[in-house]
């Protein structure tokens, strides 16, 4: 059979060209393409880590703000109780009417201060929600390449904060 006799003649030539082809593939893919892909993956990992760190910082800032508001509320309550106690100790039987009026005034001031603090806390939480929604949109865009509307991001942040 001429096909089999011919095999011995082209056997070494085929091995030579196979090695040349594999060498070219190794240098083109292994030395050219793979490092670029690895660099892209490393850059993406670094960006994700930076985004997560920024989100964690925003969360910590929000928690610190909440703690300050709680401390202010406690201080207002303590101040109101201290003022009420001082007024009671100084007051006599005749001062009962003035004490009732002072308690009403203090309750009103406390309610007003609580309302202001609650409004400030709600404003800060809304700002934090806005920042968190923007951060979530950016993270989703950078990690998955998908676009998220502001409303979707805001709803997701509200759900997360409600469950938190």
C-alpha positions as CSV (number, residue, x, y, z in Angstrom):
1,X,0.0,0.0,0.0
2,X,1.5,3.3,-1.0
3,X,-0.1,5.2,1.9
4,X,1.9,3.1,4.5
5,X,5.2,3.3,2.6
6,X,4.8,7.0,2.4
7,X,4.3,7.3,6.2
8,X,8.0,6.6,6.9
9,X,9.0,9.5,4.5
10,X,6.8,12.2,6.1
11,X,6.9,10.9,9.7
12,X,9.8,13.1,10.9
13,X,8.6,16.1,8.9
14,X,5.2,15.9,10.6
15,X,6.8,15.8,14.1
16,X,8.9,18.8,13.2
17,X,6.0,20.9,12.0
18,X,3.9,19.8,15.0
19,X,6.6,21.1,17.4
20,X,7.0,24.3,15.5
21,X,3.2,24.9,15.6
22,X,3.0,24.1,19.3
23,X,5.9,26.4,20.0
24,X,4.2,29.2,18.1
25,X,1.0,28.7,20.0
26,X,2.8,28.6,23.3
27,X,4.6,31.8,22.7
28,X,1.6,33.7,21.2
29,X,-0.9,32.5,23.8
30,X,1.2,31.8,26.8
31,X,3.5,34.8,26.5
32,X,1.2,37.3,24.8
33,X,-2.5,36.8,25.6
34,X,-2.4,35.2,29.1
35,X,-0.5,38.0,30.8
36,X,-3.0,40.6,29.4
37,X,-5.9,38.6,30.7
38,X,-4.3,38.1,34.1
39,X,-3.6,41.9,34.3
40,X,-7.2,42.6,33.5
41,X,-8.5,40.2,36.1
42,X,-6.1,41.6,38.7
43,X,-7.2,45.2,37.9
44,X,-10.8,44.1,38.2
45,X,-10.2,42.5,41.5
46,X,-8.5,45.6,42.8
47,X,-11.4,47.8,41.7
48,X,-13.9,45.5,43.4
49,X,-11.9,45.5,46.6
50,X,-11.8,49.3,46.5
51,X,-15.5,49.6,45.9
52,X,-16.2,47.2,48.7
53,X,-13.9,49.2,51.0
54,X,-15.7,52.5,50.0
55,X,-19.1,50.9,50.7
56,X,-17.8,49.6,54.1
57,X,-16.6,53.1,55.0
58,X,-20.0,54.6,54.1
59,X,-21.7,52.0,56.3
60,X,-19.3,52.8,59.2
61,X,-20.0,56.5,58.7
62,X,-23.7,55.9,58.8
63,X,-23.4,53.9,62.0
64,X,-21.2,56.6,63.6
65,X,-23.8,59.2,62.7
66,X,-26.6,57.1,64.1
67,X,-24.6,56.7,67.4
68,X,-24.1,60.4,67.6
69,X,-27.8,61.0,67.2
70,X,-28.6,58.4,69.8
71,X,-26.2,60.1,72.2
72,X,-27.7,63.5,71.6
73,X,-31.2,62.1,72.2
74,X,-30.0,60.5,75.5
75,X,-28.4,63.8,76.5
76,X,-31.6,65.7,75.8
77,X,-33.6,63.2,77.8
78,X,-31.0,63.4,80.7
79,X,-31.0,67.2,80.6
80,X,-34.8,67.3,80.6
81,X,-35.0,64.9,83.5
82,X,-32.3,66.8,85.4
83,X,-34.1,70.1,84.9
84,X,-37.4,68.6,86.0
85,X,-35.9,67.1,89.1
86,X,-34.2,70.4,90.0
87,X,-37.5,72.2,89.5
88,X,-39.3,69.7,91.7
89,X,-36.8,70.0,94.6
90,X,-37.0,73.8,94.7
91,X,-40.8,73.9,94.3
92,X,-43.1,73.9,97.3
93,X,-46.7,73.3,97.6
94,X,-47.5,76.7,96.0
95,X,-45.2,75.9,93.1
96,X,-47.2,72.8,92.0
97,X,-48.9,74.9,89.3
98,X,-45.6,76.2,88.0
99,X,-44.1,72.7,88.1
100,X,-47.0,71.4,86.0
101,X,-46.4,74.2,83.5
102,X,-42.6,73.6,83.5
103,X,-43.2,69.9,82.9
104,X,-45.5,70.7,80.0
105,X,-42.9,73.1,78.6
106,X,-40.1,70.6,79.1
107,X,-42.2,67.9,77.4
108,X,-42.9,70.2,74.5
109,X,-39.2,71.1,74.3
110,X,-38.3,67.4,74.5
111,X,-40.8,66.6,71.9
112,X,-39.6,69.4,69.7
113,X,-35.9,68.4,70.3
114,X,-36.9,64.7,69.5
115,X,-38.7,65.9,66.4
116,X,-35.6,67.8,65.3
117,X,-33.3,65.0,66.1
118,X,-35.6,62.5,64.4
119,X,-35.8,64.8,61.4
120,X,-32.0,65.1,61.4
121,X,-31.6,61.4,61.7
122,X,-34.1,60.7,58.9
123,X,-32.3,63.3,56.8
124,X,-28.9,61.6,57.5
125,X,-30.4,58.2,56.8
126,X,-31.9,59.4,53.5
127,X,-28.5,60.8,52.6
128,X,-26.8,57.5,53.5
129,X,-29.5,55.7,51.5
130,X,-28.7,58.0,48.5
131,X,-24.9,57.4,48.9
132,X,-25.5,53.6,49.4
133,X,-27.8,53.5,46.3
134,X,-25.2,55.3,44.2
135,X,-22.4,53.0,45.5
136,X,-24.6,50.0,44.8
137,X,-25.3,51.2,41.2
138,X,-21.5,51.8,40.7
139,X,-20.6,48.4,42.1
140,X,-23.2,46.6,40.0
141,X,-22.1,48.4,36.9
142,X,-18.4,47.7,37.5
143,X,-18.8,44.1,38.7
144,X,-21.4,42.8,36.3
145,X,-21.6,45.5,33.7
146,X,-25.4,45.7,34.1
147,X,-27.1,49.0,34.5
148,X,-29.4,49.6,37.4
149,X,-31.9,52.5,37.7
150,X,-31.8,54.9,40.6
151,X,-35.2,53.6,41.7
152,X,-34.1,50.0,41.7
153,X,-30.9,50.8,43.6
154,X,-32.8,52.9,46.2
155,X,-35.4,50.1,46.7
156,X,-32.7,47.5,47.2
157,X,-30.9,49.7,49.7
158,X,-34.2,50.4,51.6
159,X,-34.9,46.7,51.7
160,X,-31.4,45.9,52.9
161,X,-31.6,48.6,55.6
162,X,-35.0,47.4,56.7
163,X,-33.7,43.8,57.1
164,X,-30.4,45.0,58.7
